[in-house]
Amino acid sequence: MKLINYSSFFSNDISLYMSSSTLFHSESKKNRINKIQKLLKLDQRRFITPDQIHSDKICFVEDDSMLSPECDSVIFHANSGLIGTISIADCVPGCIFDSANEMISLVHSGWKGTLKNIVRKTVLKMIMLGSKKEDLKIFLGPSIRWCCYQVDETLSKKFNRDSVRVKSQKYFIDLIKQITFDLKEISIPDKNLFIQSDCTYENSNYHSFRRDGNLSGRMTLIAFKN
């Protein structure tokens, strides 16, 4: 297992890593978390490991009784000592940080979550909890890009027109484009957004369910206060 460090986007106010591997085999979530604990020397910290269901459900995790919520977006206080995680293998991984209120969110946005506006809803939830738009910095990590995400015409019509590309009578969707469109609709400044442009399908350093099917492993996005 290797770890990619994205903390610099948040000026190292929080730590943000993504586990990546060239080994394509299924592995339990528990084993992945154990490896991350050892690599980052976080054995004494408590991990949030949501049961992801491709929904728009958001959970505000306040204590140890909520470490395995059924949802696709978790929000927690940076100073709680908790470690946030989400698992991905083509879907868009997001991290939202409010430096003023010391709040972190991790979001898992596949095509279902994207259509349900889970990233935008998470931003609005954080605003309800006291955040201001100008204080939110949003990271969107490696995911399958439009070049490799072919869908049928029926599904393509559910997305914003600018998020769909047609090539040789085949339909491709751009999840990142749809998410950024949703964020612009609620006036999130462009300067507060960072997009890591790697395509998980094209790049063998990442896991891709669409490319490898049931043989695919999972990456894990990890965020915590230093």
C-alpha positions, 0 to 999 in steps of 0.5 A: 500500500502507498499513500498519496499526500494531498495535505498541501491543498489545505495549507497543511491545516489538516492531513489528507491522504489517499491510499493507492496500490498497484495490487488488484485484489479485494481486501476487507475494510478492516485490513485496509484501515489496519494498514493505514493506522500503521503507515501513519502511526495512528494506532491510538486514534478512532476511525470513522468507517461509513457503510456506503450505500450510494445515497445522498445521506449525510451523517454528522459524527460527534462521538464514538457511538457513530463510527460506522454510520450508513451514509455516503458523507460524513461531517466531523469536528477536526478537533475531535481526534477522529480520523475520517475515511471513505472508500472509492474505486472510480467514484469521486472522493471529496474532502471539504474543510472549514478552517474557521469552524474546524470542521471536515467532511468526506464525501463519496459521490458515484453517479447515483450520489452525483445525481442526488447532489450529495456534494452540494448537499454536504456543503449546505449542511455544513453551512447549516452547522455554521460554516460560511461559503468563503471558508470552505475549501473543496478537494475532488480526488481521482475518479473515472473521467468522462473519457472512460465513463460510457453510459446509456443514453437514458442515464445520460439524459439525467445529467446536466447537458454540459456534463455529457459528451457524445463520441461516435454515437456513444454517451459519456458522463463527466461526474466532476463537471456535474459536481462543479456545476452544482457548486457554482449554482450555490456560489462556491468560489472557483478558487476554493476548489481543487480537482485532481484530474487523474482518471482511475480507469486509465491509470493502473496506479488506482483501483477501478471497479469498471476496469477490473470488476470484482477483482478491483480493490479499493482506495481510501481517502483519509482526513484528520487534524494533525 
